[in-house]
Amino acid sequence: MKRASDALTAAYLFLRDVEHKLQMVDDLQTHSLPESSEELERCAVRMGYGA
């Protein structure tokens, strides 16, 4: 049971981090991923993943 809760916690924190990085772009609330591959790549870079 501990493993499942750890995995859910990690996934939730990752989701919140993605959401915050997306909101930083235009300083607006958003709850959806960008549709263009360019914007998704920019988000990945902001998350610390290489381009």
N, CA, C and O atoms as a GROMACS GRO file, in nm:
protein
  204
    1MET      N    1   0.082  -0.120   0.000
    1MET     CA    2   0.000   0.000   0.000
    1MET      C    3   0.087   0.126   0.000
    1MET      O    4   0.052   0.227  -0.062
    2LYS      N    5   0.199   0.121   0.069
    2LYS     CA    6   0.289   0.236   0.075
    2LYS      C    7   0.342   0.271  -0.064
    2LYS      O    8   0.354   0.389  -0.097
    3ARG      N    9   0.373   0.171  -0.145
    3ARG     CA   10   0.424   0.197  -0.279
    3ARG      C   11   0.321   0.271  -0.363
    3ARG      O   12   0.356   0.364  -0.436
    4ALA      N   13   0.197   0.230  -0.355
    4ALA     CA   14   0.091   0.295  -0.434
    4ALA      C   15   0.076   0.440  -0.392
    4ALA      O   16   0.062   0.528  -0.477
    5SER      N   17   0.077   0.467  -0.264
    5SER     CA   18   0.061   0.605  -0.218
    5SER      C   19   0.182   0.690  -0.258
    5SER      O   20   0.168   0.807  -0.291
    6ASP      N   21   0.301   0.631  -0.254
    6ASP     CA   22   0.421   0.704  -0.297
    6ASP      C   23   0.414   0.738  -0.445
    6ASP      O   24   0.448   0.848  -0.486
    7ALA      N   25   0.369   0.642  -0.526
    7ALA     CA   26   0.358   0.664  -0.670
    7ALA      C   27   0.253   0.771  -0.700
    7ALA      O   28   0.275   0.857  -0.786
    8LEU      N   29   0.140   0.766  -0.631
    8LEU     CA   30   0.036   0.867  -0.652
    8LEU      C   31   0.083   1.005  -0.609
    8LEU      O   32   0.055   1.104  -0.676
    9THR      N   33   0.154   1.012  -0.499
    9THR     CA   34   0.208   1.140  -0.452
    9THR      C   35   0.307   1.198  -0.552
    9THR      O   36   0.301   1.316  -0.584
   10ALA      N   37   0.397   1.114  -0.602
   10ALA     CA   38   0.495   1.160  -0.700
   10ALA      C   39   0.427   1.207  -0.828
   10ALA      O   40   0.465   1.309  -0.885
   11ALA      N   41   0.326   1.133  -0.874
   11ALA     CA   42   0.254   1.172  -0.995
   11ALA      C   43   0.180   1.304  -0.975
   11ALA      O   44   0.179   1.388  -1.065
   12TYR      N   45   0.119   1.321  -0.859
   12TYR     CA   46   0.047   1.445  -0.830
   12TYR      C   47   0.144   1.564  -0.827
   12TYR      O   48   0.114   1.670  -0.883
   13LEU      N   49   0.257   1.547  -0.763
   13LEU     CA   50   0.355   1.656  -0.756
   13LEU      C   51   0.410   1.690  -0.895
   13LEU      O   52   0.432   1.807  -0.926
   14PHE      N   53   0.431   1.588  -0.978
   14PHE     CA   54   0.476   1.613  -1.115
   14PHE      C   55   0.369   1.691  -1.192
   14PHE      O   56   0.401   1.788  -1.261
   15LEU      N   57   0.244   1.650  -1.179
   15LEU     CA   58   0.134   1.719  -1.246
   15LEU      C   59   0.125   1.864  -1.203
   15LEU      O   60   0.108   1.953  -1.287
   16ARG      N   61   0.137   1.890  -1.075
   16ARG     CA   62   0.132   2.028  -1.025
   16ARG      C   63   0.250   2.109  -1.078
   16ARG      O   64   0.233   2.227  -1.110
   17ASP      N   65   0.367   2.048  -1.088
   17ASP     CA   66   0.484   2.118  -1.141
   17ASP      C   67   0.462   2.154  -1.288
   17ASP      O   68   0.492   2.266  -1.329
   18VAL      N   69   0.410   2.060  -1.366
   18VAL     CA   70   0.378   2.089  -1.507
   18VAL      C   71   0.279   2.204  -1.515
   18VAL      O   72   0.297   2.297  -1.593
   19GLU      N   73   0.175   2.196  -1.435
   19GLU     CA   74   0.072   2.300  -1.436
   19GLU      C   75   0.132   2.437  -1.403
   19GLU      O   76   0.101   2.536  -1.469
   20HIS      N   77   0.218   2.442  -1.303
   20HIS     CA   78   0.280   2.570  -1.265
   20HIS      C   79   0.371   2.623  -1.376
   20HIS      O   80   0.372   2.743  -1.402
   21LYS      N   81   0.445   2.535  -1.440
   21LYS     CA   82   0.532   2.579  -1.550
   21LYS      C   83   0.450   2.634  -1.666
   21LYS      O   84   0.489   2.732  -1.728
   22LEU      N   85   0.337   2.571  -1.696
   22LEU     CA   86   0.250   2.621  -1.803
   22LEU      C   87   0.190   2.756  -1.766
   22LEU      O   88   0.176   2.843  -1.852
   23GLN      N   89   0.154   2.772  -1.641
   23GLN     CA   90   0.091   2.897  -1.597
   23GLN      C   91   0.191   3.012  -1.594
   23GLN      O   92   0.152   3.128  -1.605
   24MET      N   93   0.318   2.982  -1.579
   24MET     CA   94   0.421   3.086  -1.576
   24MET      C   95   0.434   3.159  -1.709
   24MET      O   96   0.472   3.276  -1.712
   25VAL      N   97   0.401   3.092  -1.817
   25VAL     CA   98   0.422   3.147  -1.951
   25VAL      C   99   0.346   3.277  -1.970
   25VAL      O  100   0.406   3.379  -2.004
   26ASP      N  101   0.216   3.275  -1.949
   26ASP     CA  102   0.133   3.394  -1.970
   26ASP      C  103   0.077   3.449  -1.839
   26ASP      O  104  -0.008   3.538  -1.840
   27ASP      N  105   0.125   3.396  -1.727
   27ASP     CA  106   0.075   3.435  -1.595
   27ASP      C  107  -0.076   3.419  -1.587
   27ASP      O  108  -0.146   3.503  -1.529
   28LEU      N  109  -0.126   3.310  -1.645
   28LEU     CA  110  -0.268   3.278  -1.644
   28LEU      C  111  -0.288   3.136  -1.595
   28LEU      O  112  -0.202   3.050  -1.613
   29GLN      N  113  -0.404   3.111  -1.533
   29GLN     CA  114  -0.436   2.975  -1.494
   29GLN      C  115  -0.470   2.893  -1.617
   29GLN      O  116  -0.541   2.939  -1.706
   30THR      N  117  -0.420   2.772  -1.620
   30THR     CA  118  -0.455   2.679  -1.727
   30THR      C  119  -0.454   2.538  -1.670
   30THR      O  120  -0.379   2.508  -1.577
   31HIS      N  121  -0.536   2.454  -1.725
   31HIS     CA  122  -0.544   2.316  -1.679
   31HIS      C  123  -0.536   2.219  -1.796
   31HIS      O  124  -0.579   2.104  -1.787
   32SER      N  125  -0.480   2.266  -1.907
   32SER     CA  126  -0.466   2.179  -2.023
   32SER      C  127  -0.328   2.195  -2.084
   32SER      O  128  -0.263   2.299  -2.072
   33LEU      N  129  -0.284   2.088  -2.150
   33LEU     CA  130  -0.154   2.089  -2.215
   33LEU      C  131  -0.163   2.162  -2.348
   33LEU      O  132  -0.268   2.161  -2.412
   34PRO      N  133  -0.055   2.224  -2.390
   34PRO     CA  134  -0.055   2.289  -2.521
   34PRO      C  135  -0.069   2.183  -2.631
   34PRO      O  136  -0.030   2.068  -2.613
   35GLU      N  137  -0.125   2.223  -2.743
   35GLU     CA  138  -0.146   2.129  -2.853
   35GLU      C  139  -0.027   2.122  -2.948
   35GLU      O  140  -0.005   2.018  -3.010
   36SER      N  141   0.048   2.229  -2.960
   36SER     CA  142   0.159   2.228  -3.055
   36SER      C  143   0.281   2.157  -2.996
   36SER      O  144   0.307   2.165  -2.875
   37SER      N  145   0.354   2.089  -3.081
   37SER     CA  146   0.474   2.019  -3.035
   37SER      C  147   0.580   2.117  -2.986
   37SER      O  148   0.658   2.085  -2.897
   38GLU      N  149   0.583   2.237  -3.045
   38GLU     CA  150   0.680   2.338  -3.002
   38GLU      C  151   0.653   2.381  -2.858
   38GLU      O  152   0.746   2.392  -2.778
   39GLU      N  153   0.528   2.405  -2.825
   39GLU     CA  154   0.493   2.446  -2.689
   39GLU      C  155   0.516   2.332  -2.590
   39GLU      O  156   0.560   2.356  -2.477
   40LEU      N  157   0.488   2.209  -2.631
   40LEU     CA  158   0.515   2.095  -2.543
   40LEU      C  159   0.664   2.082  -2.517
   40LEU      O  160   0.706   2.051  -2.405
   41GLU      N  161   0.745   2.106  -2.619
   41GLU     CA  162   0.890   2.100  -2.602
   41GLU      C  163   0.938   2.210  -2.508
   41GLU      O  164   1.023   2.186  -2.423
   42ARG      N  165   0.884   2.329  -2.523
   42ARG     CA  166   0.922   2.440  -2.432
   42ARG      C  167   0.886   2.405  -2.288
   42ARG      O  168   0.962   2.434  -2.195
   43CYS      N  169   0.771   2.344  -2.270
   43CYS     CA  170   0.730   2.303  -2.135
   43CYS      C  171   0.827   2.200  -2.079
   43CYS      O  172   0.865   2.206  -1.962
   44ALA      N  173   0.868   2.105  -2.163
   44ALA     CA  174   0.964   2.002  -2.120
   44ALA      C  175   1.096   2.066  -2.077
   44ALA      O  176   1.156   2.025  -1.978
   45VAL      N  177   1.140   2.166  -2.152
   45VAL     CA  178   1.265   2.235  -2.117
   45VAL      C  179   1.248   2.307  -1.984
   45VAL      O  180   1.338   2.303  -1.900
   46ARG      N  181   1.134   2.374  -1.964
   46ARG     CA  182   1.109   2.441  -1.835
   46ARG      C  183   1.106   2.342  -1.720
   46ARG      O  184   1.138   2.377  -1.606
   47MET      N  185   1.067   2.217  -1.749
   47MET     CA  186   1.061   2.113  -1.646
   47MET      C  187   1.199   2.053  -1.619
   47MET      O  188   1.216   1.974  -1.526
   48GLY      N  189   1.299   2.092  -1.700
   48GLY     CA  190   1.433   2.042  -1.678
   48GLY      C  191   1.474   1.928  -1.769
   48GLY      O  192   1.581   1.870  -1.752
   49TYR      N  193   1.389   1.895  -1.865
   49TYR     CA  194   1.421   1.791  -1.961
   49TYR      C  195   1.487   1.855  -2.082
   49TYR      O  196   1.444   1.962  -2.126
   50GLY      N  197   1.590   1.792  -2.134
   50GLY     CA  198   1.662   1.848  -2.249
   50GLY      C  199   1.577   1.852  -2.374
   50GLY      O  200   1.483   1.774  -2.389
   51ALA      N  201   1.611   1.944  -2.461
   51ALA     CA  202   1.536   1.958  -2.587
   51ALA      C  203   1.583   1.857  -2.689
   51ALA      O  204   1.531   1.854  -2.800
   0.00000   0.00000   0.00000
